[in-house]
């Protein structure tokens, strides 16, 4: 009976040692449901939350990249508009002759073509940044793990008013009034859009920062539940190893006593 009890204790100690070795090698207290079923459920939920938070941050960074691309395109157009306004003021110079006005018109046409090219070619990941009134589509970015954690960027509708305003420019006369009025209207449309982009970008920055903090706190909470206390494991391992050696010695002694008894009986 003593031999059976010793053998059973030896097996239990070996199992505990194997569990300790597994925890030390992985650095985790929970490697399977058998280690801590409730703890595994908690860490699984935390891991899912961390993954969702990380993806939300990537969504936010993608949104930032799109906004920066669109803002850069609008900045190029703004530079062109400013040059056209300068040419319009120059147009009002009464001493210009027909050749001078023809040169102004030629440069204005080149700038207009460049602006139209920016509008037509600006895109991000295959999506046109300047949309037509007939096919408007807002862009939504999920920045959290809840249904309401969405930041929307309204469609860029500046293409039509920009093109319409440019089509009305006329540098063939000395009257610059209409040109300046049209260019001011275009500039106002661009400014309003860039202001909207800036506000949305700031909101995304705030959301991404909050997501980063949430990720850090969630990972910390998961670590407290899941990670192993190495110092404690080492102490437990030493204790179990001593117990195992003692049990092995007891088992050996028990086996030797049994053999002696059999020899006497024989």
C-alpha positions in Angstrom: 0.0 0.0 0.0 2.9 2.3 0.8 4.5 1.6 -2.5 1.2 2.5 -4.3 0.9 5.8 -2.5 4.5 6.7 -3.2 4.1 5.9 -6.8 0.9 8.0 -7.1 2.7 10.9 -5.4 5.6 10.6 -7.7 3.3 10.8 -10.7 1.6 13.9 -9.4 4.9 15.6 -8.7 6.1 14.7 -12.2 3.0 16.2 -13.7 3.4 19.4 -11.7 7.0 19.6 -12.8 6.1 19.1 -16.5 3.5 21.9 -16.1 6.1 24.2 -14.5 8.6 23.4 -17.3 6.0 24.2 -19.9 5.1 27.5 -18.2 8.8 28.5 -17.9 9.6 27.7 -21.5 6.6 29.6 -22.9 6.7 32.4 -20.3 3.0 32.0 -19.9 1.0 30.8 -16.9 -1.8 29.7 -19.1 -0.9 27.4 -22.0 -4.2 25.4 -22.1 -7.6 25.4 -20.6 -6.4 22.9 -18.1 -4.1 25.5 -16.6 -6.9 28.0 -15.9 -10.1 27.7 -17.8 -11.5 31.1 -16.6 -8.2 32.8 -17.1 -8.0 31.4 -20.7 -11.4 32.9 -21.5 -10.3 36.3 -20.1 -7.0 36.3 -22.1 -8.8 35.2 -25.3 -11.2 38.2 -24.9 -8.3 40.5 -24.3 -6.4 39.2 -27.3 -9.4 39.8 -29.5 -9.7 43.3 -28.2 -6.0 44.0 -28.8 -6.3 42.7 -32.4 -9.3 44.9 -33.1 -7.6 47.9 -31.6 -4.5 47.4 -33.7 -6.6 47.1 -36.9 -8.6 50.2 -36.0 -5.3 52.1 -35.6 -4.2 50.9 -39.1 -7.6 52.1 -40.4 -6.9 55.5 -38.9 -3.4 55.7 -40.4 -4.9 54.8 -43.8 -7.4 57.5 -43.4 -4.7 60.0 -42.5 -2.7 59.0 -45.6 -5.8 59.5 -47.8 -6.4 62.9 -46.3 -2.8 64.0 -46.7 -2.9 62.9 -50.3 -6.0 64.9 -51.0 -4.8 67.9 -49.2 -1.6 67.8 -51.2 -3.6 67.8 -54.4 -5.7 70.8 -53.2 -2.5 72.6 -52.2 -1.2 72.2 -55.8 -4.5 73.6 -57.1 -4.2 76.5 -54.7 -0.8 77.4 -56.0 -2.2 77.4 -59.5 -5.1 79.6 -58.5 -2.8 82.0 -56.8 -0.8 82.3 -60.0 -3.9 82.8 -62.0 -5.0 85.6 -59.7 -1.6 87.2 -60.2 -2.0 87.0 -63.9 -5.5 88.5 -63.6 -4.1 91.5 -61.7 -1.4 91.8 -64.4 -4.2 91.6 -67.0 -5.6 94.9 -65.7 -2.4 96.7 -66.6 -3.5 99.2 -69.3 -0.2 99.3 -71.1 -0.3 95.7 -72.2 -0.7 95.1 -75.9 -2.3 92.2 -77.8 0.9 90.2 -77.7 1.2 90.6 -74.0 -2.4 89.5 -73.4 -1.8 86.5 -75.7 1.1 85.5 -73.5 -1.0 85.8 -70.4 -3.7 83.7 -71.9 -1.2 81.0 -72.9 0.2 80.7 -69.4 -3.3 80.8 -67.9 -4.4 78.0 -70.2 -1.3 75.9 -69.2 -2.1 76.4 -65.5 -5.7 75.5 -66.1 -4.7 72.3 -67.8 -2.4 71.4 -64.9 -5.2 72.0 -62.4 -7.6 69.8 -64.5 -4.9 67.1 -64.7 -4.5 67.1 -60.9 -8.3 66.7 -60.5 -8.5 63.9 -63.0 -5.4 61.9 -61.8 -5.6 62.3 -58.0 -6.5 59.0 -56.4 -5.8 56.8 -53.4 -5.8 53.0 -53.6 -7.9 53.2 -56.8 -10.4 55.7 -55.4 -10.8 59.1 -57.1 -10.2 61.9 -54.6 -12.3 64.4 -56.6 -15.8 63.1 -57.2 -18.5 64.1 -59.6 -21.9 65.3 -58.3 -23.5 62.3 -60.0 -21.5 59.7 -58.1 -20.8 61.0 -54.6 -19.6 58.6 -52.0 -18.5 59.3 -48.4 -15.7 57.2 -46.9 -16.2 55.6 -43.6 -13.3 54.4 -41.3 -14.0 52.1 -38.4 -11.8 53.3 -35.5 -12.9 51.0 -32.7 -14.7 47.8 -31.9 -18.1 49.3 -31.4 -20.7 50.1 -34.1 -20.5 53.8 -33.5 -16.8 54.1 -33.6 -16.8 55.4 -37.2 -15.2 58.5 -38.7 -16.7 59.6 -42.0 -15.1 61.8 -44.6 -17.6 63.4 -46.9 -17.1 63.3 -50.6 -14.8 65.9 -52.2 -17.2 67.9 -54.4 -14.8 70.7 -55.4 -14.1 69.4 -58.9 -17.2 70.8 -60.6 -17.0 74.3 -59.1 -13.3 74.5 -59.8 -13.7 73.5 -63.4 -16.7 75.7 -64.0 -14.9 78.7 -62.5 -11.8 78.1 -64.7 -13.9 77.8 -67.8 -15.2 81.3 -67.2 -11.8 82.9 -67.1 -11.0 85.4 -69.9 -7.6 87.1 -70.3 -8.3 88.7 -73.6 -9.4 92.0 -72.2 -8.1 94.6 -69.7 -11.1 94.0 -67.3 -9.8 91.6 -64.6 -12.9 91.9 -62.3 -14.7 88.8 -63.4 -11.6 86.7 -63.4 -10.8 87.8 -59.8 -14.3 87.1 -58.7 -14.3 83.6 -60.2 -10.9 82.8 -58.7 -11.9 84.1 -55.3 -15.0 81.8 -55.4 -12.8 78.8 -56.4 -10.3 79.6 -53.6 -13.2 79.7 -51.1 -14.4 76.3 -52.1 -10.9 74.9 -51.8 -10.3 76.5 -48.4 -13.6 75.1 -47.0 -12.6 71.6 -48.1 -9.1 71.8 -46.7 -10.6 73.1 -43.4 -12.9 70.0 -43.3 -9.9 67.8 -44.0 -7.9 69.3 -41.2 -10.8 68.9 -38.7 -11.3 65.3 -39.7 -7.5 64.6 -39.5 -7.4 66.0 -36.0 -10.3 63.8 -35.0 -8.5 60.8 -36.4 -5.3 61.7 -34.5 -7.3 61.9 -31.3 -8.9 58.5 -32.0 -5.7 56.8 -32.9 -4.0 58.1 -29.7 -6.9 56.8 -27.6 -6.7 53.5 -29.4 -3.0 53.3 -28.7 -3.6 53.9 -25.0 -6.4 51.3 -25.0 -4.0 48.7 -26.6 -1.3 49.3 -24.0 -3.8 49.0 -21.1 -5.4 45.9 -22.6 -2.1 44.2 -23.2 -1.0 45.0 -19.7 -4.2 43.5 -18.3 -3.7 40.4 -20.4 -0.1 40.1 -19.3 -1.2 40.1 -15.6 -3.6 37.2 -16.2 -1.6 35.2 -18.7 2.1 35.7 -18.1 4.1 33.5 -15.7 5.8 34.7 -12.6 9.2 33.2 -13.4 10.7 33.7 -9.9 7.7 31.9 -8.4 7.9 29.1 -10.9 11.6 28.6 -10.2 10.9 28.3 -6.5 8.1 25.9 -7.1 10.3 23.9 -9.5 13.0 23.5 -6.8 10.4 22.3 -4.2 8.9 19.8 -6.7 12.3 18.5 -7.7 13.2 17.9 -4.0 9.9 16.1 -3.5 10.4 14.0 -6.6 13.9 13.0 -5.4 12.5 12.1 -2.0 9.6 10.1 -3.5 12.0 8.3 -5.9 14.2 7.4 -2.9 11.1 6.2 -1.0 9.9 4.2 -4.0 13.3 2.6 -4.4 13.4 1.7 -0.7 9.9 0.3 -0.9 10.8 -1.8 -3.9 14.0 -3.1 -2.1 11.9 -4.1 1.0 9.5 -5.9 -1.2 12.3 -7.9 -2.8 13.8 -8.8 0.6 10.4 -10.0 1.8 10.0 -12.2 -1.3 13.5 -13.7 -0.8 12.6 -14.6 2.8 9.4 -16.2 1.8 11.1 -18.2 -0.9 
